[in-house]
Amino acid sequence: MRALSGVFSATLLVCGVALCLWQLAVHPDTPLPREWNPTKRLYLDDPVTWLTAYKLDVAAGDAQMCREVVAASDIRATMLDPLEVSAQCGIENRVRLSGAGQSALSPLETSCAVALRLAMWERQGLQPAAQRHFGEGIARINHFSSYNCRAIRGSTTRMSLHATAEAIDVSGFVLDSGRSLSLKADWARELAFFEEIRDSACQWFETTLGPDYNALHADHFHLQSRGWGTCR
Ligand SMILES: [Zn+2]
């Protein structure tokens, strides 16, 4: 009996604390910083906390919120109408992306979710890693595009996430000084840099495949906004 009332009191206490925290989060004058508040959406320039990856997933999965986050950020993107090609191919939340943060991209059409995740990687992974390894920033991200109505290579039936622009293939970078780095030519020589940014991509994308995965990815990172966390 005494044990039971102990459990009851403990449960009551936990519920009370949870309720207080929730009240704190939703109160209009909450002192809780935005980046620690699970009821506030993602802002790309907020400091990274334990909640950031969760907030990114929420924004990437919500068409309207994704557009709001992009519009309030330094992502250079134009919102476009959906592209409807077939039952398997098209871009639902379509944007035309030409840059994120300090990096330019040759313009491409992709999904809002990919634009958002790429911008997060640029800010939190690429730029800090380039500064650490080369003492300068990244000026350009080179890519092999995002939308492509095709099956997974090596499969005849399973469609690639490129068919819905939920993936992007990144092939290399140009540093501020003009120096080029490509996965194909520089992987072995700049392994520490490439491994660091690959691991960072795994934080912000749901699937990351690169040269360590298989020969089909020897010259690019395949970065997906959906998946089960594969990181190789
Ligand atoms: Zn790919």
Residues whose N, C-alpha, C, O or C-beta is under 5 A from the ligand:
A	BS01	ZN	A167 I168 D169 H222
